[in-house]
Amino acid sequence: QVQLVESGGGLVQPGGSLRLSCAASGLTFAFGFYAMSWYRQAPGTERELVAISTSAGGITKYADSVKGRFTISRDNAKNTVYLQMNSLKSEDTAVYYCYAQEYKNEFWGQGTQVTVSS
C-alpha cells in the first residue's frame, strides 16, 4: 500500500520560513522513477500546482506565485521530497499536498496545513 506522509506544516509569521517533507513508502518502483510535486488548496479555491520535480533529468518547475521563494528538492535514498518555503506571505496559507506520479500511477498525501499570519 502506497503512503505519502507530509509533515512540517504549521503557523508562521509573514516573512518566515517552513520546510515541508513528504516521505513515501510502499512504492512499486524506485522513488527516483516518480515525478514528485507539491500542490496546495486554500479554502474556496481549486487545488493548484506549486512545484514539481521530474523523475528524469531532475528538472524543477514552479508556479509563478512562488518562484524565487520556494524550492523543491528530493532525496531518492530516503524516498523523500521537500519543499523549502521562504518569505512566506498570507496568501500562501493553504493545505499543502504531496503528489507522486509514475506513468498512469498517481498517489496523494493527506495534506499538511500551512498558515501564514501575524
C-alpha positions in Angstrom: 0.0 0.0 0.0 1.4 3.3 -1.1 1.6 6.0 1.5 2.7 9.6 1.2 3.1 11.3 4.6 3.6 15.1 4.7 5.0 16.9 7.7 6.4 20.3 8.6 3.3 22.4 8.3 2.3 24.9 11.0 1.7 28.5 11.9 4.3 31.1 10.8 4.5 34.8 10.6 4.7 36.7 7.3 8.3 36.7 6.0 9.1 33.5 7.8 10.1 30.1 6.6 8.9 26.5 6.7 10.2 23.2 5.3 7.7 20.6 4.3 8.6 16.9 4.0 6.9 14.1 2.2 8.0 10.6 2.9 6.9 7.8 0.5 6.5 4.2 1.3 5.1 1.1 -0.5 6.0 2.3 -4.0 6.2 -0.3 -6.7 9.2 1.3 -8.4 12.2 3.1 -7.1 11.4 6.6 -5.8 13.6 8.1 -8.4 11.2 7.0 -11.2 8.4 9.1 -9.8 7.7 12.7 -10.6 7.1 14.4 -7.3 5.0 17.5 -6.8 3.6 19.8 -4.2 0.1 21.2 -4.6 -1.9 23.5 -2.3 -5.5 24.3 -1.8 -6.9 27.3 0.1 -10.5 27.4 1.3 -12.9 28.0 -1.5 -10.3 27.6 -4.2 -9.2 24.8 -6.5 -6.1 22.8 -5.8 -3.1 24.3 -7.6 0.3 23.1 -8.6 3.1 24.7 -6.5 6.2 22.9 -7.6 7.3 19.7 -9.5 10.5 17.7 -9.5 10.6 15.4 -12.6 11.8 11.9 -12.4 14.3 12.1 -15.3 16.8 14.9 -15.5 15.9 16.4 -12.2 14.0 19.3 -13.8 12.1 21.5 -11.4 9.3 23.9 -12.2 7.4 26.4 -10.0 4.1 28.3 -10.1 4.8 32.0 -10.8 3.4 32.9 -7.4 6.2 31.0 -5.6 9.2 31.4 -7.9 12.3 32.7 -6.1 10.7 31.9 -2.7 10.1 28.1 -2.7 12.5 25.3 -3.5 11.6 21.7 -4.2 14.2 19.1 -3.6 14.3 15.3 -3.2 16.4 12.7 -1.5 15.9 9.5 -3.5 17.8 7.4 -1.0 15.3 8.5 1.7 12.2 8.3 -0.6 11.5 11.9 0.5 10.7 15.2 -1.3 10.9 18.5 0.4 9.5 22.0 -0.1 11.5 24.8 1.4 9.3 27.9 1.7 10.9 31.3 2.4 9.5 34.8 2.6 6.0 33.4 3.3 3.0 35.5 2.6 -0.5 35.4 3.9 -1.7 34.2 0.5 0.5 31.1 0.9 -2.0 29.9 3.6 -3.4 26.6 2.4 -3.3 22.8 2.9 -0.2 21.5 1.1 -0.4 18.1 -0.6 2.3 15.8 -1.8 1.7 14.0 -5.2 3.6 11.2 -6.8 3.2 10.1 -10.4 4.8 7.3 -12.5 3.1 6.8 -15.8 -0.6 6.1 -15.0 0.0 5.5 -11.3 -0.6 8.5 -9.1 -0.8 9.0 -5.4 -1.7 11.8 -3.0 -0.7 12.5 0.6 -3.2 13.5 3.2 -2.1 17.1 3.3 -0.5 19.4 5.9 -1.8 22.8 6.9 0.3 25.9 6.4 -1.0 29.1 8.0 0.8 32.4 7.5 -0.4 35.0 9.9 0.8 37.6 12.4 
